[in-house]
Amino acid sequence: MVENMQRQDVLDCLAALANETRLDIMRFLVPHGTTGAPAGQIAQQIAVSASRLSFHLNVLEQAGLVSPERKGRMVFYSARPARLGGTIGYLLSDCCGDDPGVRSCCLNVMTHRAVTPQAKPFNLPLEE
């Protein structure tokens, strides 16, 4: 399911993602699905302090991109794929006017990623 996004929602999500640490957090959480990961594991994998992680998770939560869930003494965070999909959908549909060339380019990238699912682990730089 994809959320129906308004312009301000998309701006909030894009602003939250426009940070290297937060982008790394999302790249780490998305493959964990709805199960998510405990904050301590995220901090270890992303190599940030607990206080720095808390700050960045709060920004992502305020944008609606992650959800926390307390399980005993630990807090698990999971990505909200509907919100992320809504942001991407807004860019493709509303901004690009359903341009077939843009969609074709994106589908080629998604198809390639599906064939090589871990082509770029979360902690490696994205190709430019």
N, C-alpha and C positions, 0 to 999 in steps of 0.2 A: 504494500500500500504506500502511496506517495501523498504527502500532505499538499493541500492547495495553499500555495504561499503568496503572501502579499509582498509588495516591494520592500517595506521596512523589515519584514522577517528575513528576506533574502540578504539584505544589507547587513543585518545583525549576524547572520551565519557566515557570510563572507568575511566580515571584520574579525570574527572569532577565529576563522581558519587562516587569516593572514598573519600567522606567527609560526615560526619554525617548530617550537615546542608543542604548540597545540595541534599543528598538522601531524607531527610525529605521534601524538597521543591518539588522534583519530585513525591514523594508518595502523596503529597497534590494536585499537579496539574493534575496528570493523570486522576483521577476521574472527574475533571472539564471539560474534553474534550476540544473541540475547543473554547468553550466560555472562558475558562481560569478564572483567578481571578485577581482582582486589587492588586497591590504591597502592599498596606496597609493591606489588608485582609491576604495576605500571611505572612507578618511580624507578625501580631497578632497571627495567628494560629501556626506559627513555633516558636514564642516567641523570635524574634531577633530584633535588632534595624534596622531602615531604612537604615543606612549606611552599616551595615553588610549584610543585605539582598541584597542591590544593588551590593555589591562585588560578592556575591555568584550567583546571577542571571546573572551577566556579564560572569562569568566562564561558566555557563550552556549555555548561549547564544552563546559564542565563540565556544563551542563544538557542537552547532547546536541542542541542546536538548530542548530548549525553544525558543519561539518567542514572542516578545513584540508587543503590538498594542495599540496606543494611542487612547483613546476615551474621547474626551473633555479634561478635566484636569487630568484624571487618565490614568495610563498605566496598561493594562491588560497583564498578561503573561499566555501563554498556553504551555503545553508540546507538543513536536513534535513526535507523535507516530510512524511515519515512520522511524525516526532516531533511536528511542529507539528500535523499532522492528528490524531495520537493525543491530544494535549492538548485540542484542540477537541472531538473525539469523546467524550472522557471527560466534559467539561462537559455536552455535549448528552445523552449516553446515561445515564451514571452519576449525574450530579448532577440532571438534569432528568427522569429516569425516562422518557425518550422522549416527553415531553409534546408532543402534536401542535401545540399553539399555539406553543411555542418553536421547534420544527423549521420550522413554516410561516414564522415571522418570519425565521429564519436563511436559509431557502431564498429568500425574497423579496429579502433583501440580496444573496445570492450571485448571483441572477439579474440584479439591477440592475447589479452590478459587472461581470458578464460582458458586458452590453450596452455599458457604458461602461468599458472596461478600464483606462484611466488617469484615472479620474475625480478621484482625489486622488493626485498624485505623492507619493513617500515624504517629501519635505521640507516638505510643507504640513501644517498641523495637522489632526488627525482631527476629524470632526464630533462634537459631543457630544450 
